């Protein structure tokens, strides 16, 4: 399917309006999965021409994603990944878990971004970051598209490794999302240590419903492990 190549339009706008010199693109993968972490990539690309065929990872075949990820690893100025575990998702809820993973990615960068472009409509980062949200940013913004591919390839590889220890769940093919194979294994074997136990899918599994967890974090409490947040002087 043909698609328009991503551009640096949003990044140029941020640079012009704020004076930011280093802009990171951020994208996540694993939000809707039933098992495994949620993974966030932060990528800094500068204003160079992107590799041929770069776009939202969901529009690419697994083979093409892998090829692009290998190219992007040496092409981006910098990138880093952050993860929030299934247990952290259960404890904090998805929004706070996304923020936790994004902070881990940002703090792992060797360069400190002045601003970030966040894929989607909702800003789950907030202060002290200067954030521009862009709907379908993984298709339209070079840095976000790069982050999309790198995050997807990394998490898929992680889930394939987990699949070797969880026979029958098909993690190597479904990456923890609710495929028919995954659902059947859940009904028969119950959730593994890699499953999100606060999610509603357990309500439909009478045999395993007793394992469902309630969120332990209290609304309004600070998210743990985000001390030393990146600060921006704007």
VENQUI-V521226 format. One record per residue. N is the residue number from 1. RES is the residue in one small letter. PSI is psi in radians with two decimals (999 if undefined). OMEGA is omega in radians with two decimals (NA if undefined). NEAR is the number of other C-alpha atoms within 12 Angstrom. Layout:
n->N res->RES psi->PSI omega->OMEGA near->NEAR
n->N res->RES psi->PSI omega->OMEGA near->NEAR
This chain:
n->1 res->x psi->2.22 omega->-3.13 near->9
n->2 res->x psi->2.60 omega->3.12 near->10
n->3 res->x psi->2.74 omega->3.12 near->13
n->4 res->x psi->2.43 omega->3.13 near->19
n->5 res->x psi->2.54 omega->3.09 near->25
n->6 res->x psi->2.77 omega->-3.10 near->29
n->7 res->x psi->3.12 omega->3.08 near->28
n->8 res->x psi->0.33 omega->-3.04 near->31
n->9 res->x psi->-0.85 omega->-3.11 near->20
n->10 res->x psi->-0.74 omega->3.13 near->32
n->11 res->x psi->-0.74 omega->3.12 near->40
n->12 res->x psi->-0.68 omega->3.12 near->24
n->13 res->x psi->-0.77 omega->3.12 near->20
n->14 res->x psi->-0.77 omega->3.13 near->25
n->15 res->x psi->-0.75 omega->-3.09 near->25
n->16 res->x psi->-0.67 omega->-3.05 near->13
n->17 res->x psi->-0.51 omega->-3.04 near->15
n->18 res->x psi->-0.26 omega->-3.06 near->21
n->19 res->x psi->0.11 omega->3.13 near->18
n->20 res->x psi->2.41 omega->3.12 near->26
n->21 res->x psi->-0.56 omega->3.14 near->23
n->22 res->x psi->2.05 omega->-3.11 near->31
n->23 res->x psi->2.24 omega->3.13 near->43
n->24 res->x psi->2.47 omega->2.99 near->51
n->25 res->x psi->2.42 omega->-3.09 near->55
n->26 res->x psi->2.34 omega->3.03 near->54
n->27 res->x psi->2.74 omega->-3.10 near->55
n->28 res->x psi->2.82 omega->3.04 near->49
n->29 res->x psi->2.53 omega->3.11 near->40
n->30 res->x psi->0.11 omega->-3.10 near->39
n->31 res->x psi->-0.74 omega->-3.06 near->34
n->32 res->x psi->0.10 omega->3.14 near->26
n->33 res->x psi->2.74 omega->3.07 near->33
n->34 res->x psi->-0.29 omega->-3.10 near->38
n->35 res->x psi->2.72 omega->3.11 near->46
n->36 res->x psi->3.03 omega->-3.11 near->43
n->37 res->x psi->2.94 omega->2.83 near->42
n->38 res->x psi->2.35 omega->-3.02 near->49
n->39 res->x psi->2.35 omega->3.12 near->46
n->40 res->x psi->2.37 omega->3.04 near->47
n->41 res->x psi->2.38 omega->2.99 near->50
n->42 res->x psi->2.16 omega->-3.08 near->49
n->43 res->x psi->2.37 omega->3.05 near->50
n->44 res->x psi->2.17 omega->-3.02 near->44
n->45 res->x psi->-0.24 omega->-3.00 near->37
n->46 res->x psi->-2.77 omega->-3.05 near->30
n->47 res->x psi->0.41 omega->-3.14 near->25
n->48 res->x psi->2.79 omega->3.10 near->17
n->49 res->x psi->2.28 omega->-3.07 near->19
n->50 res->x psi->2.83 omega->3.07 near->29
n->51 res->x psi->2.60 omega->-3.13 near->26
n->52 res->x psi->2.31 omega->3.06 near->18
n->53 res->x psi->0.05 omega->-3.14 near->29
n->54 res->x psi->2.29 omega->3.08 near->40
n->55 res->x psi->-3.04 omega->3.07 near->38
n->56 res->x psi->2.29 omega->-3.08 near->37
n->57 res->x psi->-0.50 omega->-3.11 near->35
n->58 res->x psi->-0.30 omega->3.14 near->24
n->59 res->x psi->-0.02 omega->-3.05 near->24
n->60 res->x psi->2.64 omega->3.01 near->26
n->61 res->x psi->2.81 omega->3.12 near->19
n->62 res->x psi->-0.68 omega->3.13 near->23
n->63 res->x psi->-0.79 omega->-3.12 near->14
n->64 res->x psi->-0.64 omega->3.08 near->24
n->65 res->x psi->-0.77 omega->-3.14 near->33
n->66 res->x psi->-0.73 omega->3.11 near->25
n->67 res->x psi->-0.79 omega->-3.14 near->22
n->68 res->x psi->-0.68 omega->-3.14 near->33
n->69 res->x psi->-0.68 omega->3.12 near->32
n->70 res->x psi->-0.67 omega->3.09 near->19
n->71 res->x psi->-0.79 omega->-3.08 near->20
n->72 res->x psi->-0.57 omega->3.14 near->35
n->73 res->x psi->-0.60 omega->3.11 near->26
n->74 res->x psi->-0.19 omega->-3.08 near->19
n->75 res->x psi->-0.68 omega->-3.10 near->26
n->76 res->x psi->2.66 omega->3.04 near->33
n->77 res->x psi->-0.76 omega->3.10 near->28
n->78 res->x psi->2.66 omega->2.98 near->32
n->79 res->x psi->2.73 omega->3.10 near->42
n->80 res->x psi->2.71 omega->-3.12 near->36
n->81 res->x psi->2.56 omega->3.05 near->39
n->82 res->x psi->2.57 omega->-3.11 near->35
n->83 res->x psi->2.60 omega->2.91 near->38
n->84 res->x psi->2.24 omega->-3.02 near->42
n->85 res->x psi->2.87 omega->3.05 near->34
n->86 res->x psi->-0.65 omega->3.13 near->36
n->87 res->x psi->-0.69 omega->3.10 near->31
n->88 res->x psi->-0.64 omega->3.07 near->34
n->89 res->x psi->-0.75 omega->3.12 near->40
n->90 res->x psi->-0.73 omega->-3.07 near->31
n->91 res->x psi->-0.68 omega->-2.95 near->28
n->92 res->x psi->-0.40 omega->-2.95 near->32
n->93 res->x psi->2.80 omega->-3.00 near->31
n->94 res->x psi->-0.71 omega->-3.09 near->35
n->95 res->x psi->-0.85 omega->3.14 near->25
n->96 res->x psi->-0.60 omega->3.10 near->35
n->97 res->x psi->-0.68 omega->3.07 near->38
n->98 res->x psi->-0.76 omega->3.13 near->41
n->99 res->x psi->-0.75 omega->3.12 near->42
n->100 res->x psi->-0.81 omega->3.13 near->39
n->101 res->x psi->-0.69 omega->3.14 near->43
n->102 res->x psi->-0.71 omega->3.10 near->47
n->103 res->x psi->-0.73 omega->3.10 near->41
n->104 res->x psi->-0.70 omega->3.11 near->32
n->105 res->x psi->-0.81 omega->-3.12 near->41
n->106 res->x psi->-0.74 omega->-3.10 near->41
n->107 res->x psi->-0.27 omega->3.10 near->32
n->108 res->x psi->-0.17 omega->3.11 near->24
n->109 res->x psi->2.49 omega->3.08 near->28
n->110 res->x psi->-0.26 omega->3.08 near->18
n->111 res->x psi->2.59 omega->-3.06 near->23
n->112 res->x psi->2.01 omega->-3.11 near->30
n->113 res->x psi->2.55 omega->3.07 near->39
n->114 res->x psi->-0.40 omega->-3.13 near->29
n->115 res->x psi->2.83 omega->-3.13 near->41
n->116 res->x psi->2.58 omega->2.99 near->48
n->117 res->x psi->2.10 omega->-3.05 near->52
n->118 res->x psi->2.19 omega->3.13 near->44
n->119 res->x psi->2.35 omega->3.07 near->39
n->120 res->x psi->-3.05 omega->-3.07 near->25
n->121 res->x psi->-0.53 omega->-2.99 near->17
n->122 res->x psi->2.38 omega->3.10 near->18
n->123 res->x psi->1.76 omega->3.11 near->26
n->124 res->x psi->0.02 omega->3.10 near->32
n->125 res->x psi->-1.05 omega->3.13 near->37
n->126 res->x psi->-2.96 omega->-3.13 near->26
n->127 res->x psi->2.55 omega->0.15 near->19
n->128 res->x psi->0.27 omega->-3.12 near->21
n->129 res->x psi->2.51 omega->2.97 near->31
n->130 res->x psi->1.96 omega->-2.97 near->31
n->131 res->x psi->2.36 omega->2.93 near->32
n->132 res->x psi->2.03 omega->3.08 near->34
n->133 res->x psi->2.45 omega->-3.13 near->31
n->134 res->x psi->2.01 omega->3.06 near->28
n->135 res->x psi->2.28 omega->-3.05 near->20
n->136 res->x psi->0.62 omega->3.09 near->27
n->137 res->x psi->-0.44 omega->3.12 near->36
n->138 res->x psi->-0.20 omega->3.04 near->44
n->139 res->x psi->-0.51 omega->-2.98 near->34
n->140 res->x psi->-0.36 omega->-3.06 near->32
n->141 res->x psi->2.25 omega->-3.06 near->46
n->142 res->x psi->-0.88 omega->-3.06 near->49
n->143 res->x psi->-0.66 omega->-3.14 near->52
n->144 res->x psi->-0.69 omega->3.09 near->49
n->145 res->x psi->-0.74 omega->3.10 near->50
n->146 res->x psi->-0.76 omega->3.11 near->56
n->147 res->x psi->-0.67 omega->3.14 near->52
n->148 res->x psi->-0.83 omega->-3.12 near->48
n->149 res->x psi->-0.81 omega->-3.10 near->51
n->150 res->x psi->-0.69 omega->3.13 near->50
n->151 res->x psi->-0.78 omega->-3.10 near->46
n->152 res->x psi->-0.79 omega->-3.11 near->39
n->153 res->x psi->-0.72 omega->3.12 near->38
n->154 res->x psi->-0.85 omega->-3.08 near->34
n->155 res->x psi->-0.67 omega->3.10 near->39
n->156 res->x psi->-0.71 omega->3.13 near->34
n->157 res->x psi->-0.70 omega->3.10 near->26
n->158 res->x psi->-0.77 omega->-3.10 near->29
n->159 res->x psi->-0.58 omega->3.08 near->34
n->160 res->x psi->-0.67 omega->3.10 near->24
n->161 res->x psi->-0.73 omega->3.10 near->21
n->162 res->x psi->-0.59 omega->-3.13 near->28
n->163 res->x psi->-0.52 omega->3.13 near->25
n->164 res->x psi->-0.45 omega->-3.13 near->16
n->165 res->x psi->-0.08 omega->-3.09 near->17
n->166 res->x psi->1.24 omega->-3.06 near->27
n->167 res->x psi->2.34 omega->3.05 near->18
n->168 res->x psi->-0.27 omega->-3.10 near->27
n->169 res->x psi->-0.29 omega->3.08 near->37
n->170 res->x psi->0.50 omega->-3.10 near->29
n->171 res->x psi->-0.50 omega->-3.14 near->37
n->172 res->x psi->-0.35 omega->3.12 near->29
n->173 res->x psi->-0.65 omega->-3.05 near->25
n->174 res->x psi->-0.11 omega->3.09 near->30
n->175 res->x psi->0.48 omega->3.10 near->39
n->176 res->x psi->-0.02 omega->3.10 near->43
n->177 res->x psi->2.81 omega->-3.01 near->31
n->178 res->x psi->1.27 omega->3.04 near->25
n->179 res->x psi->2.89 omega->3.08 near->22
n->180 res->x psi->-0.70 omega->3.12 near->17
n->181 res->x psi->-0.78 omega->3.14 near->22
n->182 res->x psi->-0.80 omega->-3.13 near->32
n->183 res->x psi->-0.73 omega->-3.13 near->27
n->184 res->x psi->-0.72 omega->3.12 near->17
n->185 res->x psi->-0.68 omega->3.10 near->22
n->186 res->x psi->-0.80 omega->-3.11 near->36
n->187 res->x psi->-0.61 omega->-3.07 near->24
n->188 res->x psi->-0.78 omega->-3.00 near->17
n->189 res->x psi->-0.34 omega->-3.06 near->19
n->190 res->x psi->2.98 omega->-3.09 near->30
n->191 res->x psi->2.62 omega->3.08 near->35
n->192 res->x psi->-3.12 omega->3.08 near->29
n->193 res->x psi->-0.20 omega->-3.11 near->19
n->194 res->x psi->0.04 omega->-3.11 near->32
n->195 res->x psi->2.68 omega->3.07 near->40
n->196 res->x psi->1.94 omega->-2.95 near->40
n->197 res->x psi->0.01 omega->3.08 near->35
n->198 res->x psi->0.04 omega->-3.02 near->28
n->199 res->x psi->2.71 omega->-2.98 near->29
n->200 res->x psi->-0.21 omega->3.14 near->20
n->201 res->x psi->-0.47 omega->3.14 near->28
n->202 res->x psi->-0.42 omega->3.12 near->25
n->203 res->x psi->-0.46 omega->-3.11 near->17
n->204 res->x psi->0.15 omega->-3.13 near->16
n->205 res->x psi->1.44 omega->-3.05 near->23
n->206 res->x psi->-0.60 omega->-3.10 near->16
n->207 res->x psi->-0.46 omega->-3.04 near->16
n->208 res->x psi->0.08 omega->-3.05 near->21
n->209 res->x psi->-0.51 omega->-3.10 near->20
n->210 res->x psi->-0.24 omega->-3.13 near->16
n->211 res->x psi->-0.11 omega->-3.07 near->22
n->212 res->x psi->2.39 omega->-3.12 near->24
n->213 res->x psi->2.62 omega->2.99 near->27
n->214 res->x psi->2.53 omega->3.13 near->21
n->215 res->x psi->2.35 omega->-3.08 near->22
n->216 res->x psi->-0.43 omega->-3.13 near->16
n->217 res->x psi->2.49 omega->3.12 near->21
n->218 res->x psi->2.35 omega->-3.13 near->14
n->219 res->x psi->2.26 omega->3.12 near->13
n->220 res->x psi->-0.29 omega->3.09 near->9
n->221 res->x psi->2.58 omega->3.08 near->11
n->222 res->x psi->2.52 omega->3.11 near->15
n->223 res->x psi->2.28 omega->-3.11 near->28
n->224 res->x psi->2.77 omega->3.04 near->22
n->225 res->x psi->0.47 omega->3.03 near->19
n->226 res->x psi->0.44 omega->3.05 near->24
n->227 res->x psi->2.63 omega->-3.11 near->13
n->228 res->x psi->0.64 omega->-3.13 near->12
n->229 res->x psi->2.63 omega->3.07 near->24
n->230 res->x psi->2.28 omega->3.12 near->27
n->231 res->x psi->2.57 omega->3.13 near->20
n->232 res->x psi->2.43 omega->-3.12 near->19
n->233 res->x psi->1.51 omega->3.13 near->15
n->234 res->x psi->999 omega->NA near->14
